[in-house]
Amino acid sequence: MAQDYFQLTGQTALITGASSGLGAHFARVLSEAGARVVLAARRTERLAEEVAALRASGADAGAIALDVNDPESVASGFAQFTREWGTLDILINNAGVASDPIKFLETTEQDWYQIIETNLNGAWRVAQAGARQIAAQGNGGSIVNIGSIYGVRTGVLKAAYNVSKTGIVQLTKSMAMELCRQDIRVNALCPGWFLTDINSDYFLSESGARYVKTIPARRMGNLDELNVPLLLLASRTAGGYMNGSVLTVDGGIAESPI
């Protein structure tokens, strides 16, 4: 019988930013692979809906309220996770915000702070809290930081966003080097353009449709095309020797001319 390299039965995963979009999708993917999943986000009503849908499909799922911008919320969220769920095996560090197009010379302090605080500082808080918990357990584990293709290339009208996602790439590599001796693997998944609640208004518009034509693949990605890359990084069996990797899934955007 062929081995199922992506089987996660007996493992518990925490997914931040899981009330919608990529985070909610990632929770479903990990659940279908056999993991217990704990969804975390600020929007508790949306979390409850997602958890109810998962449980209706037979999943072992729960939720915790967690605001990545609030150190106390992160600390209390991880404390609740420990009380209610015990061992943390997989952390999907996904919470983040998109950036409206804005010229560099017109970017305000608030514009800059909002993106950096959530996408980089918030990701650092969660990554550190998760790494501390996994290290204390002594069992090893996997941390997947969700970045973006704009962490490995650049684009106009999104300086703060580009910087925040480039920071995720370097955060991932730094963590990987320091934590590997404790059997904690840290990798980054960097998606290109996938249709979600955050970007649907734009990409369903005329200008959005024109932009899609500039993608080398000439289409946006389907969320299911992130499933195997996510499981590869999360699974010890499939990706046990992957550490500090930055995996792009983008239809060729990262390799296309700026």
Secondary structure, 3 states (H helix, E strand, C coil): CCCCCCCCCCCEEEEECCCCHHHHHHHHHHHHCCCEEEEEECCHHHHHHHHHHHHHCCCCEEEEECCCCCHHHHHHHHHHHHHHHCCCCEEEECCCCCCCCCCHHHCCHHHHHHHHHHHHHHHHHHHHHHHHHHHHHCCCEEEEEECCHHHCCCCCCCHHHHHHHHHHHHHHHHHHHHHHHHCEEEEEEEECCECCCCCHHHHCCHHHHHHHCCCCCCCCECHHHHHHHHHHHHCHHHHCCCCCCEEEECCCHHHCCC
